[in-house]
Amino acid sequence: MTTREAFLRAKAEGRAALIPYLTAGFPSREGFLEAVREVLPYADLLEIGLPYSDPLGDGPVIQRASEVALKKGMSVQGVLELVREVRALTPKPLFLMTYLNPVLAWGPERFFSLFQQAGATGLILPDLPPDEDPALVRLAQEIGLETVFLLAPTSTEGRIETVVRYATGFIYAVSVTGVTGERERLPEEVRDLVRRIRAKTPLPVAVGFGVSGRDTAAQAAVADGVVVGSALVRALEGGRPLAPLLEEIRQGLLQKEPA
């Protein structure tokens, strides 16, 4: 299934696509795979986070998850193996969220090639302004990975134009300028940011950072997709099942606020 097909299928059902985020190796290797099996029936696309020791864009919940995964021995090689196992479970698009340092440490061509061969559909690179290294972005695309970059409510029209020029998978619109985390309500600027991005690209737009339940999902569903991360990771941290939260969020996507 292609990324475009995943978004179109959700649209045909009258909702935004649901994109769960899970940290690879958290709460354990097997616990992660169990969580994947639990979220896949709800997911249109799946985002897998590569644990990293200095995740500047992540809030405390996902930072803790990364620390636990790393302490339990999760590595780039381990994530590669997990992506391969997840791909065996589903044809749905799989996006690897990784900071730039692991890519550079392994060598971009090797990193991109191995994850593409393992079954990754694309990469989300939160700390890479794409115009700072166009050659690296082109390399990922030539190897067969879609590229996703972030835009915030503070992004200028020029920044939006730059990012959409380099993106090939979807556009990741963050609801706030800051780090990931659950919120009771998303800022009104989200609606305007989605509108501004859509004016410049036909690519799908997904909103993340802050979606924690039915109400915030309904707000975020003015976009084509909604990313849910910290709320799921917190549930895993507390040993709670994920299905009730995913069901609630999916209901929010069907009851989306008017654009």
Wavefront OBJ file of the C-alpha trace (Angstrom):
o trace
v 0.000 0.000 0.000
v 1.361 3.422 -0.932
v 1.263 6.494 1.273
v -1.153 8.152 -1.111
v -3.476 5.136 -1.033
v -3.466 5.111 2.764
v -4.533 8.750 2.973
v -7.127 8.342 0.206
v -8.681 5.320 1.900
v -9.117 7.271 5.127
v -10.591 10.203 3.205
v -13.070 7.869 1.505
v -14.227 6.838 4.981
v -14.820 10.492 5.893
v -11.960 10.865 8.354
v -8.339 11.830 8.707
v -5.743 9.053 8.554
v -4.591 7.756 11.938
v -0.796 7.599 12.331
v 0.262 6.004 15.634
v 3.837 6.548 16.848
v 5.726 3.912 18.846
v 9.310 4.029 20.110
v 11.247 1.015 18.808
v 12.232 -1.276 21.664
v 9.856 0.248 24.241
v 8.783 -0.992 26.703
v 10.923 -3.924 25.526
v 11.639 -5.572 22.207
v 8.714 -7.978 22.543
v 6.564 -5.316 24.199
v 7.081 -3.097 21.176
v 6.017 -5.839 18.772
v 2.948 -6.548 20.910
v 2.081 -2.836 20.778
v 2.503 -2.851 16.999
v 0.052 -5.743 16.713
v -2.405 -3.840 18.884
v -2.236 -0.582 16.908
v -2.121 -1.985 13.369
v -5.901 -2.565 13.069
v -6.406 1.156 13.784
v -3.409 2.542 11.897
v -3.479 3.845 8.345
v 0.257 4.501 8.521
v 2.694 3.683 11.320
v 5.523 5.843 12.646
v 8.425 4.063 14.350
v 10.791 6.152 16.452
v 14.478 5.302 16.499
v 15.623 5.738 20.137
v 18.177 8.513 20.426
v 20.106 9.857 23.410
v 19.443 13.553 22.688
v 15.932 13.813 21.212
v 15.535 17.594 21.208
v 12.095 17.567 19.602
v 10.573 15.088 22.030
v 8.866 15.762 25.326
v 9.492 13.875 28.583
v 7.292 10.856 27.798
v 9.058 9.939 24.564
v 12.445 10.904 26.030
v 11.897 8.387 28.829
v 10.853 5.738 26.326
v 14.042 6.307 24.321
v 16.152 6.059 27.478
v 14.517 2.773 28.467
v 14.930 1.295 24.987
v 18.595 2.302 24.836
v 19.291 0.903 28.315
v 17.768 -2.386 27.212
v 20.204 -2.546 24.328
v 18.191 -1.141 21.431
v 20.431 0.132 18.637
v 20.168 1.184 14.996
v 20.765 -2.451 14.054
v 18.033 -3.485 16.462
v 15.589 -0.990 14.979
v 16.463 -2.232 11.505
v 15.531 -5.750 12.552
v 12.291 -4.538 14.145
v 11.297 -2.656 10.981
v 11.833 -5.878 9.048
v 9.584 -7.746 11.492
v 6.888 -5.063 11.377
v 6.946 -5.091 7.584
v 6.238 -8.817 7.695
v 3.073 -8.023 9.676
v 1.557 -5.358 7.414
v 1.523 -3.790 3.943
v 0.732 -0.375 5.474
v 3.221 2.518 5.074
v 5.967 2.538 7.724
v 7.815 5.780 8.473
v 11.006 5.813 10.508
v 11.395 8.906 12.697
v 15.093 9.512 13.215
v 17.347 12.370 14.131
v 20.199 13.114 11.767
v 23.153 11.928 13.878
v 22.384 8.185 13.604
v 22.123 8.606 9.837
v 25.518 10.294 9.643
v 27.105 7.811 12.057
v 26.133 4.863 9.862
v 26.731 6.712 6.616
v 23.649 8.020 4.788
v 23.802 5.639 1.819
v 24.181 2.572 4.046
v 21.515 3.764 6.496
v 18.979 4.607 3.792
v 19.609 1.459 1.774
v 19.297 -0.919 4.710
v 16.084 0.633 6.026
v 14.572 0.700 2.547
v 15.449 -2.977 2.098
v 13.980 -3.756 5.539
v 10.643 -2.319 4.412
v 10.570 1.309 5.514
v 8.405 3.493 3.302
v 10.035 6.742 4.303
v 11.849 8.885 6.833
v 10.745 11.672 9.141
v 13.742 13.914 9.893
v 12.751 16.418 12.597
v 16.137 18.125 12.956
v 17.053 18.492 9.280
v 16.008 21.670 7.458
v 16.043 20.046 4.005
v 17.653 22.983 2.244
v 20.721 22.589 4.498
v 21.631 19.272 2.866
v 19.735 18.805 -0.406
v 22.167 16.091 -1.540
v 21.329 13.927 1.474
v 17.598 14.377 0.849
v 18.007 13.456 -2.830
v 20.030 10.385 -1.852
v 17.238 9.091 0.385
v 14.708 9.644 -2.384
v 16.870 7.992 -5.048
v 17.254 4.935 -2.807
v 13.475 4.724 -2.593
v 12.538 6.380 0.696
v 9.906 9.096 0.920
v 10.972 12.148 2.912
v 8.922 14.018 5.522
v 9.832 17.316 7.177
v 8.219 19.414 9.881
v 6.487 22.772 9.735
v 5.266 24.783 12.732
v 2.686 27.558 13.192
v 5.610 30.014 13.184
v 6.843 28.830 9.758
v 7.023 31.634 7.216
v 5.596 31.369 3.727
v 9.157 31.007 2.442
v 9.874 28.136 4.840
v 6.681 26.366 3.798
v 7.634 26.710 0.131
v 11.092 25.267 0.838
v 9.841 22.285 2.828
v 7.139 21.276 0.354
v 9.735 21.380 -2.427
v 11.796 18.672 -0.705
v 9.030 16.515 0.824
v 7.686 13.475 -1.014
v 5.660 11.487 1.565
v 3.511 13.941 3.484
v 3.963 17.189 5.388
v 4.208 16.947 9.175
v 2.513 19.995 10.698
v 3.334 20.375 14.383
v 0.531 21.916 16.404
v 2.866 23.963 18.599
v 6.381 25.339 18.536
v 7.981 23.091 21.113
v 8.276 19.413 21.946
v 5.962 16.438 21.679
v 3.412 15.843 24.417
v -0.267 15.509 25.262
v -2.453 18.622 25.476
v -6.047 19.314 26.455
v -6.667 21.487 23.415
v -4.698 22.348 20.321
v -3.979 25.974 19.394
v -6.271 27.644 16.864
v -3.185 28.279 14.703
v -3.270 24.624 13.615
v -6.197 25.242 11.273
v -4.403 28.174 9.647
v -1.137 26.244 9.313
v -2.891 23.370 7.515
v -4.587 25.849 5.178
v -1.289 27.601 4.406
v 0.481 24.322 3.633
v -2.324 23.027 1.444
v -2.145 26.198 -0.624
v 1.387 25.228 -1.655
v 1.357 21.447 -2.149
v -0.918 18.548 -3.145
v 0.836 16.306 -0.590
v -1.194 15.148 2.415
v -0.771 17.137 5.631
v -0.642 15.352 9.001
v -0.896 17.140 12.358
v 1.091 15.934 15.362
v 2.259 17.075 18.822
v -0.525 17.217 21.372
v -3.197 14.752 20.254
v -4.293 12.903 23.387
v -7.947 11.925 22.993
v -11.229 12.407 21.155
v -11.389 16.214 21.369
v -7.828 16.956 20.286
v -8.150 14.352 17.512
v -11.256 16.141 16.236
v -9.333 19.436 16.211
v -6.335 17.927 14.425
v -8.552 16.198 11.860
v -8.827 19.410 9.849
v -5.684 17.874 8.293
v -5.441 14.736 6.149
v -3.803 12.753 8.940
v -3.265 12.828 12.704
v -0.162 11.567 14.510
v -0.620 10.170 18.029
v 2.565 9.516 19.974
v 2.989 10.584 23.596
v -0.492 9.427 24.631
v 0.226 5.919 23.329
v 3.712 5.791 24.829
v 2.350 6.951 28.192
v -0.266 4.186 28.088
v 2.483 1.645 27.397
v 4.526 3.126 30.223
v 1.609 2.550 32.574
v 0.971 -0.964 31.308
v -2.443 0.001 29.912
v -3.987 -1.424 26.718
v -3.812 0.820 23.663
v -7.032 -0.201 21.934
v -9.425 1.926 24.075
v -7.371 5.075 23.448
v -7.100 4.327 19.729
v -10.846 3.723 19.524
v -11.507 7.053 21.234
v -9.122 8.886 18.902
v -10.638 7.254 15.847
v -14.068 8.469 16.974
v -12.588 11.961 17.190
v -11.358 11.681 13.618
v -14.891 10.882 12.480
v -16.281 13.830 14.481
v -13.717 16.256 13.126
v -14.204 19.964 13.586
v -15.146 21.857 10.407
v -12.177 23.211 8.432
l 1 2 3 4 5 6 7 8 9 10 11 12 13 14 15 16 17 18 19 20 21 22 23 24 25 26 27 28 29 30 31 32 33 34 35 36 37 38 39 40 41 42 43 44 45 46 47 48 49 50 51 52 53 54 55 56 57 58 59 60 61 62 63 64 65 66 67 68 69 70 71 72 73 74 75 76 77 78 79 80 81 82 83 84 85 86 87 88 89 90 91 92 93 94 95 96 97 98 99 100 101 102 103 104 105 106 107 108 109 110 111 112 113 114 115 116 117 118 119 120 121 122 123 124 125 126 127 128 129 130 131 132 133 134 135 136 137 138 139 140 141 142 143 144 145 146 147 148 149 150 151 152 153 154 155 156 157 158 159 160 161 162 163 164 165 166 167 168 169 170 171 172 173 174 175 176 177 178 179 180 181 182 183 184 185 186 187 188 189 190 191 192 193 194 195 196 197 198 199 200 201 202 203 204 205 206 207 208 209 210 211 212 213 214 215 216 217 218 219 220 221 222 223 224 225 226 227 228 229 230 231 232 233 234 235 236 237 238 239 240 241 242 243 244 245 246 247 248 249 250 251 252 253 254 255 256 257 258 259
